[in-house]
Amino acid sequence: MFRNKSLATAIIAFAVLGTASGSTFAEASAEAKAGAHTYPSVEKTSADKPKQYKMSKEFMEAVGKLPPEFLAQFKKMTSKHTRYSEDATARQVMMEILSDVQCVTTGLMVENGEMAADCAMRASAHRWPKGHLLAYVQLHQINVESLSALPTINGMVEKGLERVADMAIKKDFIGASTEMGNVLRGCATCHNMFRFDKGSSKYIVGE
């Protein structure tokens, strides 16, 4: 377990607050009782803050063994993700990304730079799955040896998608298409390393 609250916070926003907002307190309470989610706006279908979940002891112990400097690097790398799902698993989030990536390639093929850029930026800043991304990998992969490749993969995929968006909006469709090839190679590299669980995380044990 973590030795103090600050370390838990540094661990990639595990322990987090989940709040609901509505037009009135009564409405929010009623919706909460009904199991509905309330978000700041209809346009933004994700929570502003990640919901706090109780994680299994073995999971917390594995994360607790990660060096503080590695956790800080991971937190910085993932800080752009400010949309949080209370339902979607990592597998479902990956399907969202796949849909956006297909949208990017379609936009590039028809030389619609705005469409390609919009989809690329949405894929790059995808929502965070329920609990945490690490909650969906195998326990033996939660170590520096396995996770150290993620910054490189992140540079190929998420940063690559940002480069695609920049080139697409400038109508450099050949350059954007070439960069998309690098993005897809990064996706394949990640998939070879991590096979996310098909269902709910076995490490999320309560709210």
Stockholm file with secondary structure:
# STOCKHOLM 1.0

chainA/1-207         MFRNKSLATAIIAFAVLGTASGSTFAEASAEAKAGAHTYPSVEKTSADKPKQYKMSKEFMEAVGKLPPEFLAQFKKMTSKHTRYSEDATARQVMMEILSDVQCVTTGLMVENGEMAADCAMRASAHRWPKGHLLAYVQLHQINVESLSALPTINGMVEKGLERVADMAIKKDFIGASTEMGNVLRGCATCHNMFRFDKGSSKYIVGE
#=GR chainA/1-207 SS CCSSHHHHHHTTTCSCCCCCCCSSHHHHHHHHHTTCCCCSCSSCCSBSSCCCCEECHHHHHHHHTSCHHHHHHHHHHHTTCCCBCSSCCHHHHHHHHHHHHHHHHHHHHTTCHHHHHHHHHHHHTCCBCSSCGGGGSCGGGCSHHHHTTHHHHHHHHHHHHHHHHHHHHTTCHHHHHHHHHHHHHHHHHHHHHCCCCSSSCTTEEEC
#=GC SS_cons         CCSSHHHHHHTTTCSCCCCCCCSSHHHHHHHHHTTCCCCSCSSCCSBSSCCCCEECHHHHHHHHTSCHHHHHHHHHHHTTCCCBCSSCCHHHHHHHHHHHHHHHHHHHHTTCHHHHHHHHHHHHTCCBCSSCGGGGSCGGGCSHHHHTTHHHHHHHHHHHHHHHHHHHHTTCHHHHHHHHHHHHHHHHHHHHHCCCCSSSCTTEEEC
//
